[in-house]
Amino acid sequence: MIFGVVLLVRTIMIRRVVGAQDTDGKLLTRGIYSFCRHPIYFGIIILSLGFGLRSINLDGLIVYPLIVLANFIQAKL
């Protein structure tokens, strides 16, 4: 869960720096983007998994795949 929060915050900070630069339409492959293509979505997925595992109830574990699916669909759009 902490990893998800750290990843999410770091991505937002990097996005501010990278977003200010012109990338000329090239794919970013430095920093967190060398690890995954959609780091904000990945951070949300990891954070959701942490909450689901921490709550140790069936509802949290059922909602997790739905969050993953929603992020996957959103990334495709």
C-alpha positions in Angstrom: 0.0 0.0 0.0 2.8 2.4 0.8 4.5 1.5 -2.5 1.3 2.5 -4.3 1.2 5.9 -2.6 4.9 6.6 -3.2 4.5 5.6 -6.9 1.4 7.8 -7.3 3.0 10.8 -5.7 6.3 10.4 -7.5 4.5 10.1 -10.9 2.6 13.3 -10.3 5.8 15.1 -9.4 7.6 13.7 -12.5 4.6 14.5 -14.6 4.9 18.2 -13.6 8.5 18.3 -14.7 8.1 16.2 -17.9 4.8 17.8 -18.8 6.5 21.2 -18.9 9.0 19.9 -21.5 8.2 19.3 -25.1 8.6 15.6 -25.9 8.0 16.0 -29.7 5.5 13.2 -29.6 8.1 10.6 -28.5 7.4 7.9 -26.0 8.9 8.7 -22.6 11.3 6.0 -21.4 13.1 7.7 -18.6 12.4 7.7 -14.9 9.2 5.9 -13.8 8.2 5.6 -17.4 11.0 3.1 -18.0 9.2 0.8 -15.5 5.6 1.1 -16.8 3.7 3.1 -19.4 0.9 4.4 -17.2 2.5 4.9 -13.8 -0.5 6.7 -12.3 -2.9 3.8 -13.2 -0.3 1.4 -11.9 0.0 3.3 -8.6 -3.8 3.2 -8.2 -3.8 -0.5 -8.8 -1.1 -1.2 -6.3 -2.8 1.1 -3.8 -6.1 -0.7 -4.3 -4.4 -4.0 -3.8 -2.9 -2.8 -0.5 -6.3 -1.6 0.8 -7.9 -4.8 -0.3 -5.3 -7.0 1.5 -5.2 -4.8 4.5 -9.0 -4.8 5.1 -8.9 -8.7 4.9 -12.5 -8.9 3.9 -14.2 -10.3 0.8 -15.6 -6.9 -0.3 -12.1 -5.4 -0.7 -10.8 -8.4 -2.6 -13.9 -8.4 -4.9 -13.5 -4.7 -5.7 -9.8 -5.0 -6.6 -10.3 -6.8 -9.9 -13.0 -4.2 -10.8 -10.6 -1.4 -10.2 -7.9 -3.1 -12.3 -10.5 -3.6 -15.1 -11.6 0.0 -14.9 -8.1 1.3 -15.1 -7.3 -1.1 -18.1 -10.4 0.2 -20.0 -9.5 3.8 -19.2 -5.9 3.3 -20.4 -7.1 1.9 -23.7 -9.3 4.9 -24.3 
